[in-house]
Amino acid sequence: MAEFNHIINVIPFSRVALSSSQTFTYLVPVGLQGSLRIGHRVMVPFGKRNIEGVVSSVEMTKLANDTTGLKPVQELLDGSPVVSEQSLVLAKWLAEYYVTPLGLVIKAMLPKFGVKPKEPAQKKFERSNPDFVLTEHQREAVNKILNSAGSAHSFLLHGVTGSGKTEVYMRVLERVLEKKQQAIMLVPEISLTPQAVERFGRRFGMERVAIVHSRMKASEKRFVWNAIREGEKDIIIGPRSAVFSPVANLGLIVIDEEHDGSYKQENPSPRYHAREAADRLSQIWSCPLVLGDATPSVATYFRHSEKSKILVLPYRIKADLGMPKVQIVDMRKEIQARNFSIFSENLKAQLLLNLKLGKQIILFLNRRGASTIVMCRDCGYVSVCPECSAPLVWHSARERLVCHHCGAGAAITERCPNCHSHRIKQFGVGTQRVEAELHKFLTENLKKSELPEITRMDKDSTIKGGAREAIYDRWVRGEVKILIGTKMIGKGWDVSNVGLVGIVSADTLLHLPDFRANERTFQVITQVAGRTGRGKDAGLVVLQTYNPENKALRAAKNHNYELFFSDEIKQRKAFHYPPFVKLVKLQVEHANRDRAKRLAGALCKEILNSRDFSAELLGPSPSFIPRLRGKYRFQIILKIPYNVRVDLYRFFQNFRTKFTIDVDPESLL
């Protein structure tokens, strides 16, 4: 009679080479036979050490002579499975799509298990269910989403700022909860404010809401993870990682502000995009996915318009006020008038007027890319690559302008090639400088007793835990009169007393050497402009720029997304960028610059010699940050037409050159 052994397949939580199998077979000890199921966490021998892994499949018996050399499972670590079969399906898709070891994907889905769960402190809110009367467009959106229940439909809820997108989410969520199902609502990390928590807590009760975010302690994450898995929490709110929540019966996924770049994981692996993960999760659970945005990404709008899956909210709830007025100020004329301040005369006047009226003020700027482009202050000329039409970036260490797409370089000129002005130099401004100049201006124009409280809201000022919430609370109470901020205040800061938004400079965004520069500019301006005009007055936005003719700025001035999209989609098609191609960014690094450059060249050769599909190859060129943590970095960009189907996982798995890969990168910087 043949002798049989019990065996299982395990995915180890380790960086397994892509060329190797991602699952490994182990013997099941007699004491564990019949106890192991798919999703169980186990300890297994792996090489010279024991590591954790998850059971991916179970084969109850196998002939003894077929199990020679197999090692036994060391330990069963949990009483019940920690990964559902649905999560395993998602993990395998993510690993293949983003060319990542499977074990690293699953590890990213799980909390730390070696900690004692601790319930996080949460504010308690009095329940209230305001009797809002939905607009016709809101009712239509709610009905279409509800009619798709039980199927994997993806909708783009395209509503202007203040149009009531959140109320649409809540109405659909009410029906999902009635069916005893769970819902995941993804929000950008920067928008995870007490206001957002309060809205859902008041409507549904905080006892039903699970909040997850990166600043939670490991013990708190473990507690919330357990509560979701046990079905004690049925509304999950959080940033991108909340898409991995251990739901048992998913009925709805919502991604608010779907265009936000924080939904893309940059480091470490897996470099996934929560939007794509959510789309796949929607298919796995056969539930609707709602992408809400006033300024959707070009790719999302394009794909949903093709499928007629756009739900439009064209008006603000307080429609009688309309959208805030946007005034574009040409900073070239300010210099010609001998005003060398970072504030235009118009913005200065509006600052004093709004303070006199008791209004709150937001001064916004984006520091990313500061002091990297070279621009003429007189005519607005920016040095661009003749081959790629992308702005050249100033590298102070090499004292050269460099294209981050093709690697071409150029020397900086003393005179502007367009108008021959000497005022051509590096461009950029930070929040601290804005605060200093603002304080100087107000001190010169107001009495000491009239000076308002000014607060900065950026990464530097919110390092300490609770700092963001403290600033927000003081802002809501009206204690802070002027808020200087970066991207963090672009969304979710809905205060009715804001009368003025000053965009100090749109140009640090506009001239980044990235194909999404115009898109980012339009989105940020539109979003931050939406922070005003939410009270009794329409509000005013003063937008300062050296490039007032830019089409993205003009579209933002008129709150016209369709105008922006129609121009941008033509540019994307002409220069072969998403949604017409798939981008893959490869990066190599080494402590020696010449060695890093040679490795990048070797990787290019491997791609050219192995490629059996149509694709455009750019580079190698220095990365946007050419040296980081002591290592020089070079990047290569692959442009693959979307009608070309290629298995990237299989293509790259046997390459000899070591590299990092970013599929569908959010930026080429």
C-alpha positions as CSV (number, residue, x, y, z in Angstrom):
1,M,0.0,0.0,0.0
2,A,1.4,3.4,-1.0
3,E,2.5,5.8,1.8
4,F,1.2,9.4,1.6
5,N,2.4,12.7,3.2
6,H,0.4,15.9,3.7
7,I,1.9,19.0,2.0
8,I,1.1,22.7,1.5
9,N,2.3,25.6,-0.6
10,V,3.5,28.7,1.2
11,I,4.3,32.2,0.0
12,P,7.3,33.4,2.2
13,F,7.4,37.0,3.3
14,S,10.7,37.6,1.6
15,R,12.1,39.2,-1.5
16,V,12.2,36.2,-3.8
17,A,13.9,36.6,-7.2
18,L,11.4,37.2,-9.9
19,S,13.0,34.4,-11.9
20,S,12.1,31.9,-9.1
21,S,8.8,30.4,-8.1
22,Q,7.0,32.6,-5.5
23,T,5.5,29.7,-3.7
24,F,7.3,26.8,-1.9
25,T,6.1,23.4,-0.9
26,Y,6.4,22.1,2.7
27,L,5.5,19.0,4.6
28,V,2.8,19.2,7.2
29,P,3.7,17.7,10.6
30,V,1.3,15.1,12.0
31,G,0.2,17.6,14.7
32,L,-0.9,20.1,12.1
33,Q,-2.6,17.8,9.6
34,G,-6.2,19.0,9.0
35,S,-5.5,22.3,10.8
36,L,-4.0,24.3,8.0
37,R,-6.1,26.3,5.5
38,I,-5.5,28.8,2.8
39,G,-4.6,32.2,4.3
40,H,-3.0,30.8,7.5
41,R,0.2,32.4,8.7
42,V,3.0,29.9,9.3
43,M,6.6,29.8,10.2
44,V,8.7,27.8,7.7
45,P,12.4,27.2,7.1
46,F,13.7,29.3,4.2
47,G,17.4,28.9,3.4
48,K,19.3,29.1,6.6
49,R,16.6,30.9,8.6
50,N,13.0,30.5,9.6
51,I,10.6,33.1,8.3
52,E,6.9,33.9,8.2
53,G,4.7,33.0,5.2
54,V,1.1,32.5,4.3
55,V,-0.5,29.3,3.0
56,S,-1.5,29.7,-0.6
57,S,-2.9,26.2,-1.3
58,V,-3.3,22.9,0.4
59,E,-2.8,19.4,-1.0
60,M,-3.9,17.0,1.6
61,T,-1.8,14.0,0.3
62,K,1.1,13.2,-1.9
63,L,3.1,10.0,-2.5
64,A,6.0,9.8,0.1
65,N,8.6,9.2,-2.6
66,D,7.6,12.6,-4.2
67,T,8.3,14.5,-1.0
68,T,12.1,13.8,-0.8
69,G,13.9,16.9,0.4
70,L,10.9,18.8,1.5
71,K,11.1,20.6,4.9
72,P,8.3,20.6,7.4
73,V,6.3,23.6,8.6
74,Q,7.7,24.8,11.9
75,E,4.7,26.5,13.4
76,L,1.1,27.6,12.9
77,L,1.1,31.2,14.0
78,D,-2.7,32.1,14.2
79,G,-5.9,30.3,15.0
80,S,-7.6,31.5,11.9
81,P,-6.5,32.6,8.4
82,V,-5.1,36.2,8.2
83,V,-5.4,36.5,4.4
84,S,-8.7,35.8,2.6
85,E,-8.9,34.1,-0.7
86,Q,-10.1,37.4,-2.3
87,S,-7.0,39.2,-0.9
88,L,-4.8,36.4,-2.3
89,V,-6.3,36.9,-5.7
90,L,-5.6,40.7,-5.4
91,A,-2.1,40.1,-4.2
92,K,-1.2,37.8,-7.1
93,W,-2.6,40.4,-9.6
94,L,-0.6,43.2,-8.0
95,A,2.6,41.2,-8.0
96,E,2.3,40.4,-11.7
97,Y,1.2,43.8,-12.8
98,Y,3.7,45.8,-10.8
99,V,6.5,43.2,-11.2
100,T,7.0,42.7,-7.5
101,P,7.8,39.6,-5.4
102,L,4.5,38.1,-4.2
103,G,5.6,37.8,-0.6
104,L,6.3,41.5,-0.4
105,V,2.8,42.3,-1.6
106,I,1.1,40.1,1.0
107,K,3.4,41.5,3.7
108,A,2.3,45.0,2.8
109,M,-1.4,43.9,3.3
110,L,-0.9,42.8,6.9
111,P,-0.3,44.6,10.2
112,K,2.5,43.8,12.6
113,F,1.4,40.7,14.5
114,G,4.0,40.8,17.3
115,V,2.2,43.7,19.1
116,K,-0.7,43.7,21.5
117,P,-3.8,45.3,20.0
118,K,-4.7,48.6,21.5
119,E,-7.9,50.6,20.7
120,P,-7.1,54.0,19.3
121,A,-8.5,57.1,20.9
122,Q,-11.4,58.5,18.9
123,K,-13.6,61.5,19.3
124,K,-17.2,60.8,20.0
125,F,-19.8,62.8,17.9
126,E,-23.5,63.2,18.5
127,R,-25.4,61.4,15.8
128,S,-27.3,63.6,13.3
129,N,-28.9,62.8,10.0
130,P,-29.5,66.2,8.3
131,D,-32.5,66.2,5.9
132,F,-30.7,67.3,2.8
133,V,-32.7,67.6,-0.3
134,L,-30.7,66.2,-3.1
135,T,-30.3,68.1,-6.3
136,E,-31.5,66.5,-9.6
137,H,-27.9,65.6,-10.5
138,Q,-27.2,64.1,-7.1
139,R,-30.3,61.9,-7.3
140,E,-29.4,60.7,-10.7
141,A,-25.8,59.8,-9.6
142,V,-27.1,58.0,-6.5
143,N,-29.6,56.0,-8.5
144,K,-27.1,54.9,-11.2
145,I,-24.6,53.8,-8.6
146,L,-27.3,51.9,-6.6
147,N,-28.6,50.2,-9.8
148,S,-25.1,48.8,-10.4
149,A,-25.0,47.0,-7.0
150,G,-23.8,43.5,-7.3
151,S,-21.6,44.2,-10.4
152,A,-18.2,45.6,-11.0
153,H,-19.1,49.0,-12.5
154,S,-16.7,51.9,-12.2
155,F,-18.1,55.4,-12.1
156,L,-16.5,58.8,-12.3
157,L,-18.4,61.3,-10.1
158,H,-17.2,64.5,-11.6
159,G,-18.5,67.4,-9.5
160,V,-17.2,70.9,-9.1
161,T,-15.9,71.9,-5.6
162,G,-18.8,72.3,-3.2
163,S,-21.2,70.3,-5.4
164,G,-22.1,67.7,-2.8
165,K,-20.1,64.7,-3.8
166,T,-19.8,63.6,-0.1
167,E,-23.6,63.5,0.2
168,V,-23.8,61.2,-2.8
169,Y,-21.2,58.8,-1.1
170,M,-23.3,58.8,2.1
171,R,-26.6,58.1,0.4
172,V,-25.1,55.1,-1.5
173,L,-23.4,54.0,1.7
174,E,-26.7,54.0,3.6
175,R,-28.0,51.3,1.3
176,V,-24.8,49.3,1.4
177,L,-25.0,49.2,5.2
178,E,-28.7,48.1,5.1
179,K,-27.5,45.0,3.2
180,K,-25.0,44.3,6.0
181,Q,-22.1,44.9,3.7
182,Q,-18.9,46.8,4.2
183,A,-17.5,49.8,2.4
184,I,-14.0,51.2,1.8
185,M,-13.6,54.9,1.3
186,L,-10.1,56.0,0.3
187,V,-9.0,59.6,0.9
188,P,-5.6,61.2,0.3
189,E,-3.5,61.2,3.4
190,I,-3.5,65.0,3.4
191,S,-7.3,65.1,3.5
192,L,-7.7,62.8,6.4
193,T,-8.8,65.6,8.7
194,P,-11.0,65.7,11.8
195,Q,-13.7,67.3,9.5
196,A,-13.8,64.2,7.3
197,V,-14.0,61.9,10.3
198,E,-16.7,64.0,11.9
199,R,-18.9,63.9,8.8
200,F,-19.1,60.1,8.8
201,G,-19.1,59.8,12.5
202,R,-22.1,62.1,12.9
203,R,-24.0,60.4,10.1
204,F,-23.3,56.7,10.9
205,G,-21.9,56.6,14.4
206,M,-18.2,56.3,15.2
207,E,-18.7,52.8,16.5
208,R,-19.1,51.7,12.9
209,V,-16.2,53.7,11.4
210,A,-12.6,52.4,11.2
211,I,-10.0,55.0,10.6
212,V,-6.6,53.8,9.3
213,H,-3.6,56.0,8.4
214,S,0.2,56.0,8.5
215,R,0.5,57.9,11.8
216,M,-1.2,55.2,13.8
217,K,0.8,53.1,16.2
218,A,1.3,49.4,15.2
219,S,-0.8,48.3,18.2
220,E,-3.7,50.6,17.0
221,K,-3.4,49.3,13.4
222,R,-3.6,45.8,14.7
223,F,-6.8,46.6,16.7
224,V,-8.5,48.2,13.8
225,W,-7.5,45.4,11.5
226,N,-9.0,42.8,13.8
227,A,-12.2,44.9,14.1
228,I,-12.6,45.1,10.3
229,R,-11.9,41.4,9.9
230,E,-14.5,40.4,12.6
231,G,-17.1,42.7,10.9
232,E,-17.3,45.1,13.9
233,K,-16.5,48.0,11.6
234,D,-18.3,48.3,8.3
235,I,-17.1,51.8,7.1
236,I,-13.3,51.9,6.5
237,I,-11.8,55.3,5.8
238,G,-8.1,55.8,5.1
239,P,-5.4,56.5,2.5
240,R,-4.1,54.1,-0.1
241,S,-3.3,51.1,2.2
242,A,-6.9,51.0,3.3
243,V,-7.6,49.2,0.1
244,F,-6.0,46.1,1.7
245,S,-8.4,46.1,4.6
246,P,-9.5,42.5,5.5
247,V,-13.2,43.0,4.6
248,A,-15.5,40.0,4.7
249,N,-18.4,41.3,2.6
250,L,-17.5,44.3,0.4
251,G,-20.3,46.2,-1.2
252,L,-18.8,49.6,-2.2
253,I,-15.4,51.3,-2.9
254,V,-15.1,55.1,-3.0
255,I,-11.9,57.0,-3.9
256,D,-12.3,60.7,-3.1
257,E,-10.0,63.1,-5.0
258,E,-9.0,60.2,-7.2
259,H,-6.4,62.3,-9.1
260,D,-4.2,62.8,-6.0
261,G,-0.6,61.6,-6.4
262,S,-0.5,60.2,-2.8
263,Y,-2.6,57.2,-4.0
264,K,0.6,55.9,-5.8
265,Q,3.1,54.1,-3.6
266,E,6.6,55.2,-4.5
267,N,8.8,53.4,-2.0
268,P,9.2,50.7,-0.9
269,S,7.8,47.9,-3.1
270,P,5.1,47.2,-4.1
271,R,4.8,50.4,-6.0
272,Y,1.1,50.1,-6.6
273,H,-1.6,52.6,-7.3
274,A,-4.6,52.4,-5.0
275,R,-6.9,53.3,-7.9
276,E,-5.8,50.3,-10.0
277,A,-5.9,48.0,-6.9
278,A,-9.4,49.2,-6.1
279,D,-10.6,48.6,-9.6
280,R,-9.3,45.0,-9.4
281,L,-10.9,44.6,-5.9
282,S,-14.2,45.8,-7.4
283,Q,-14.0,43.0,-9.9
284,I,-13.1,40.4,-7.3
285,W,-16.1,41.4,-5.0
286,S,-18.5,42.4,-7.9
287,C,-19.2,45.7,-6.3
288,P,-19.3,49.3,-7.7
289,L,-16.3,51.6,-7.6
290,V,-16.9,55.4,-7.4
291,L,-14.1,57.8,-8.3
292,G,-15.0,61.3,-7.0
293,D,-13.2,64.4,-8.2
294,A,-13.6,68.0,-9.3
295,T,-10.4,67.7,-11.3
296,P,-10.1,64.0,-12.3
297,S,-6.9,62.7,-13.9
298,V,-6.8,63.0,-17.6
299,A,-6.5,59.2,-18.0
300,T,-9.5,58.5,-15.7
301,Y,-11.7,61.0,-17.5
302,F,-10.6,59.6,-20.9
303,R,-11.4,56.0,-20.0
304,H,-14.7,56.8,-18.3
305,S,-15.9,59.0,-21.2
306,E,-15.3,56.2,-23.6
307,K,-17.6,54.0,-21.5
308,S,-20.2,56.7,-20.7
309,K,-19.6,56.2,-17.0
310,I,-19.3,59.8,-16.0
311,L,-21.8,61.2,-13.4
312,V,-21.8,65.0,-13.4
313,L,-22.5,67.5,-10.6
314,P,-22.1,70.7,-12.5
315,Y,-23.2,73.2,-9.8
316,R,-22.3,74.1,-6.2
317,I,-25.0,73.4,-3.7
318,K,-25.2,77.1,-3.1
319,A,-25.7,77.7,-6.8
320,D,-26.7,81.3,-6.4
321,L,-23.1,82.3,-5.5
322,G,-21.5,80.4,-8.4
323,M,-17.8,79.6,-8.5
324,P,-15.2,82.0,-6.9
325,K,-13.7,84.7,-9.2
326,V,-10.1,84.0,-10.3
327,Q,-7.9,87.0,-11.2
328,I,-4.6,86.2,-13.0
329,V,-1.8,88.6,-12.2
330,D,1.1,88.9,-14.7
331,M,4.2,89.1,-12.5
332,R,6.3,90.3,-15.4
333,K,4.3,93.6,-15.3
334,E,4.9,93.8,-11.5
335,I,8.7,93.7,-12.2
336,Q,8.3,96.3,-14.9
337,A,6.5,98.5,-12.4
338,R,9.5,98.0,-10.0
339,N,7.6,95.8,-7.6
340,F,10.2,93.1,-6.7
341,S,8.1,91.6,-3.8
342,I,6.7,88.0,-4.1
343,F,3.3,89.7,-3.6
344,S,1.7,91.6,-6.4
345,E,0.1,94.9,-5.7
346,N,-3.3,93.4,-6.3
347,L,-2.7,90.6,-3.7
348,K,-1.4,93.1,-1.2
349,A,-4.5,95.2,-1.5
350,Q,-6.8,92.2,-1.2
351,L,-4.9,91.0,1.9
352,L,-5.6,94.3,3.7
353,L,-9.2,94.4,2.5
354,N,-10.1,90.9,3.6
355,L,-8.4,91.4,7.0
356,K,-10.5,94.6,7.4
357,L,-13.7,92.6,6.6
358,G,-12.8,89.9,9.1
359,K,-12.2,87.2,6.5
360,Q,-9.8,84.4,6.6
361,I,-7.1,84.1,4.0
362,I,-5.1,81.2,2.4
363,L,-1.7,81.8,0.8
364,F,-0.8,78.8,-1.3
365,L,2.3,77.6,-2.9
366,N,3.8,74.3,-4.0
367,R,7.5,73.9,-3.0
368,R,8.2,70.9,-5.2
369,G,10.6,71.8,-8.0
370,A,11.6,75.1,-6.3
371,S,14.9,76.5,-7.5
372,T,15.2,73.9,-10.3
373,I,14.0,75.6,-13.4
374,V,15.7,78.6,-15.1
375,M,13.2,81.3,-16.1
376,C,13.4,84.9,-17.3
377,R,11.6,87.3,-15.0
378,D,10.9,89.8,-17.8
379,C,9.3,87.6,-20.5
380,G,8.6,84.3,-18.8
381,Y,10.9,82.3,-21.0
382,V,11.9,78.9,-19.6
383,S,14.8,76.8,-20.9
384,V,13.5,73.6,-22.5
385,C,14.9,70.5,-24.2
386,P,14.7,70.9,-28.0
387,E,14.2,67.1,-28.3
388,C,11.6,66.5,-25.6
389,S,9.9,69.9,-25.1
390,A,10.4,69.4,-21.4
391,P,11.9,72.1,-19.1
392,L,15.6,71.7,-18.4
393,V,16.5,71.3,-14.8
394,W,19.4,73.1,-13.1
395,H,22.0,70.9,-11.5
396,S,24.1,73.1,-9.3
397,A,26.8,70.4,-8.7
398,R,27.5,70.2,-12.4
399,E,26.5,73.8,-13.2
400,R,24.5,72.6,-16.2
401,L,20.9,72.3,-17.3
402,V,19.9,68.7,-17.9
403,C,16.8,67.1,-19.5
404,H,15.4,64.3,-17.3
405,H,13.9,62.5,-20.2
406,C,16.7,62.1,-22.8
407,G,19.8,63.2,-20.7
408,A,20.7,66.1,-23.0
409,G,22.5,69.0,-21.4
410,A,23.1,72.7,-21.9
411,A,25.0,75.5,-20.3
412,I,23.0,78.3,-18.6
413,T,23.0,81.6,-20.4
414,E,23.7,85.1,-18.9
415,R,21.0,86.6,-21.2
416,C,17.5,85.4,-22.0
417,P,17.6,84.1,-25.6
418,N,14.1,85.4,-26.1
419,C,14.2,89.0,-24.9
420,H,18.0,89.3,-24.0
421,S,17.2,90.3,-20.4
422,H,19.8,89.7,-17.7
423,R,17.0,88.7,-15.2
424,I,17.2,85.0,-16.1
425,K,18.0,82.7,-13.2
426,Q,16.8,79.8,-11.0
427,F,13.3,80.1,-9.8
428,G,11.5,79.1,-6.6
429,V,10.1,80.2,-3.3
430,G,9.4,78.4,0.0
431,T,6.8,78.8,2.8
432,Q,9.2,80.3,5.2
433,R,10.1,83.1,2.8
434,V,6.4,83.8,2.2
435,E,5.8,84.0,6.0
436,A,8.7,86.4,6.5
437,E,7.7,88.7,3.6
438,L,4.1,88.6,4.7
439,H,5.0,89.6,8.3
440,K,7.1,92.4,7.0
441,F,4.4,93.7,4.8
442,L,1.7,93.6,7.5
443,T,3.9,95.2,10.1
444,E,4.5,98.1,7.7
445,N,0.8,98.5,7.0
446,L,-1.1,97.6,10.2
447,K,-1.0,98.7,13.8
448,K,0.5,96.2,16.2
449,S,-2.9,95.5,17.7
450,E,-4.3,94.7,14.2
451,L,-1.7,92.1,13.3
452,P,-3.4,88.8,12.6
453,E,-2.3,85.3,13.7
454,I,-0.3,83.6,10.8
455,T,0.3,79.9,10.7
456,R,2.2,77.7,8.2
457,M,0.8,74.3,7.2
458,D,3.5,72.2,5.5
459,K,5.6,69.1,6.2
460,D,8.0,71.0,8.4
461,S,5.4,72.4,10.7
462,T,3.4,69.2,11.1
463,I,6.2,66.7,12.0
464,K,4.9,66.3,15.6
465,G,1.9,64.1,16.1
466,G,-1.3,66.1,16.5
467,A,0.2,69.2,14.9
468,R,-2.0,69.0,11.8
469,E,-5.2,68.6,13.9
470,A,-4.2,71.4,16.2
471,I,-3.7,73.8,13.3
472,Y,-7.0,72.8,11.7
473,D,-8.9,73.3,15.0
474,R,-7.5,76.8,15.4
475,W,-8.3,77.5,11.8
476,V,-11.9,76.4,12.1
477,R,-12.4,78.4,15.3
478,G,-11.2,81.5,13.4
479,E,-8.1,82.0,15.6
480,V,-5.8,81.7,12.6
481,K,-6.5,84.5,10.2
482,I,-3.9,83.8,7.5
483,L,-2.9,80.2,6.6
484,I,0.2,79.7,4.5
485,G,0.2,76.2,3.1
486,T,1.3,73.7,0.5
487,K,-0.6,70.8,-1.0
488,M,-1.9,69.8,2.4
489,I,-4.5,72.5,2.4
490,G,-5.7,72.0,-1.1
491,K,-8.6,69.7,-0.1
492,G,-10.9,69.1,2.8
493,W,-10.4,72.5,4.5
494,D,-14.0,73.6,4.1
495,V,-14.4,76.8,6.1
496,S,-17.1,79.3,5.2
497,N,-15.2,82.4,6.3
498,V,-12.4,82.2,3.7
499,G,-12.7,85.3,1.5
500,L,-9.3,85.2,-0.3
501,V,-7.0,82.6,-1.7
502,G,-3.6,83.9,-3.0
503,I,-1.6,81.5,-5.2
504,V,1.8,82.9,-4.8
505,S,3.2,81.3,-7.9
506,A,1.8,78.8,-10.3
507,D,5.1,78.5,-12.1
508,T,6.9,76.1,-9.8
509,L,4.3,73.6,-10.8
510,L,3.9,74.6,-14.4
511,H,7.5,74.1,-15.4
512,L,8.4,70.9,-13.7
513,P,10.0,68.6,-16.3
514,D,7.1,66.1,-16.3
515,F,4.3,65.4,-18.8
516,R,1.7,66.0,-16.0
517,A,2.9,69.5,-15.3
518,N,-0.1,71.2,-16.9
519,E,-2.5,68.7,-15.3
520,R,-1.0,69.2,-11.8
521,T,-1.2,72.9,-12.2
522,F,-4.8,72.9,-13.3
523,Q,-5.8,70.5,-10.5
524,V,-4.0,72.3,-7.7
525,I,-5.3,75.7,-8.7
526,T,-8.8,74.5,-9.1
527,Q,-8.8,72.6,-5.8
528,V,-7.2,75.4,-3.7
529,A,-9.5,77.9,-5.3
530,G,-12.4,75.8,-4.1
531,R,-11.5,76.6,-0.5
532,T,-13.1,80.0,-0.9
533,G,-16.6,81.0,-1.6
534,R,-18.3,78.5,0.7
535,G,-20.1,81.0,2.8
536,K,-22.2,84.0,2.0
537,D,-19.8,85.5,-0.5
538,A,-18.4,84.1,-3.8
539,G,-14.8,84.6,-2.7
540,L,-11.8,85.7,-4.7
541,V,-8.6,83.9,-6.0
542,V,-5.5,85.9,-6.9
543,L,-3.3,83.8,-9.1
544,Q,0.2,85.1,-9.7
545,T,2.2,83.8,-12.7
546,Y,4.9,84.7,-15.2
547,N,3.0,82.8,-17.9
548,P,-0.6,84.2,-18.0
549,E,-1.1,82.9,-21.5
550,N,-0.8,79.2,-20.4
551,K,-3.9,77.3,-21.4
552,A,-4.1,75.3,-18.1
553,L,-4.1,78.6,-16.2
554,R,-6.8,80.0,-18.5
555,A,-9.0,76.9,-18.0
556,A,-8.5,77.1,-14.3
557,K,-9.5,80.7,-14.2
558,N,-12.8,79.8,-15.9
559,H,-13.3,76.6,-13.8
560,N,-13.5,74.8,-17.2
561,Y,-12.3,71.2,-16.9
562,E,-13.6,70.3,-20.4
563,L,-11.5,73.1,-22.0
564,F,-8.4,71.9,-20.1
565,F,-9.0,68.3,-21.1
566,S,-9.6,68.9,-24.8
567,D,-6.3,70.7,-25.1
568,E,-4.3,68.3,-22.8
569,I,-5.5,65.1,-24.5
570,K,-4.3,66.4,-27.9
571,Q,-0.8,67.0,-26.4
572,R,-0.8,63.6,-24.8
573,K,-1.6,61.9,-28.1
574,A,0.9,64.0,-30.0
575,F,3.8,63.3,-27.7
576,H,2.9,59.7,-26.8
577,Y,1.9,59.9,-23.1
578,P,-0.9,58.2,-21.1
579,P,-3.6,57.4,-21.7
580,F,-2.3,56.5,-25.1
581,V,0.8,54.6,-23.9
582,K,1.8,52.7,-20.8
583,L,4.8,54.1,-19.0
584,V,7.5,52.0,-17.1
585,K,10.2,53.8,-15.2
586,L,13.4,51.8,-14.5
587,Q,16.1,53.1,-12.2
588,V,19.7,51.9,-11.5
589,E,21.9,53.3,-8.8
590,H,25.5,52.9,-7.6
591,A,27.9,54.8,-5.3
592,N,30.2,55.4,-8.3
593,R,28.7,57.7,-10.9
594,D,30.5,56.1,-13.9
595,R,29.5,52.7,-12.7
596,A,25.8,53.7,-12.3
597,K,25.9,55.1,-15.9
598,R,27.4,51.9,-17.3
599,L,24.8,49.8,-15.5
600,A,22.0,51.9,-17.0
601,G,23.6,51.4,-20.4
602,A,23.8,47.7,-19.8
603,L,20.1,47.6,-18.9
604,C,19.2,49.5,-22.1
605,K,21.0,46.8,-24.1
606,E,19.2,44.0,-22.3
607,I,15.9,45.6,-23.1
608,L,16.8,46.2,-26.8
609,N,18.1,42.6,-27.1
610,S,15.1,41.0,-25.4
611,R,12.3,43.1,-26.6
612,D,9.7,41.4,-28.7
613,F,7.1,44.1,-28.6
614,S,6.7,47.7,-29.8
615,A,8.0,50.3,-27.4
616,E,9.8,53.6,-27.3
617,L,12.9,53.8,-25.1
618,L,14.1,57.0,-23.5
619,G,17.4,57.4,-21.7
620,P,19.3,56.5,-19.7
621,S,19.4,60.0,-18.1
622,P,20.1,61.3,-14.6
623,S,17.2,61.0,-12.3
624,F,15.5,64.2,-11.1
625,I,17.4,63.8,-7.9
626,P,20.7,62.5,-9.4
627,R,22.3,61.5,-6.1
628,L,20.4,60.2,-3.1
629,R,21.8,58.7,0.1
630,G,25.3,58.5,-1.4
631,K,24.2,56.7,-4.6
632,Y,24.0,58.1,-8.2
633,R,20.8,57.3,-10.0
634,F,20.0,57.0,-13.7
635,Q,16.6,56.2,-15.2
636,I,15.2,54.7,-18.3
637,I,11.6,55.2,-19.6
638,L,9.7,52.7,-21.6
639,K,6.6,53.9,-23.6
640,I,4.4,51.0,-24.6
641,P,1.4,51.6,-26.8
642,Y,-1.8,50.7,-24.9
643,N,-2.9,48.4,-27.7
644,V,0.2,46.3,-27.2
645,R,-0.2,43.6,-24.6
646,V,3.0,42.6,-22.8
647,D,3.6,40.5,-19.7
648,L,6.1,42.8,-17.9
649,Y,6.6,40.3,-15.1
650,R,7.7,37.6,-17.5
651,F,9.8,40.0,-19.6
652,F,11.9,41.4,-16.8
653,Q,12.2,38.3,-14.6
654,N,15.5,37.0,-16.1
655,F,17.4,40.3,-16.5
656,R,20.9,40.3,-15.0
657,T,21.2,44.1,-14.3
658,K,19.7,45.0,-10.9
659,F,17.1,47.8,-11.1
660,T,14.0,49.1,-9.5
661,I,10.8,49.2,-11.6
662,D,7.8,51.6,-11.4
663,V,4.9,50.6,-13.6
664,D,2.5,53.5,-14.4
665,P,4.7,56.0,-12.5
666,E,2.9,59.0,-11.2
667,S,5.7,61.2,-12.3
668,L,8.8,60.9,-14.5
669,L,10.8,63.0,-12.1
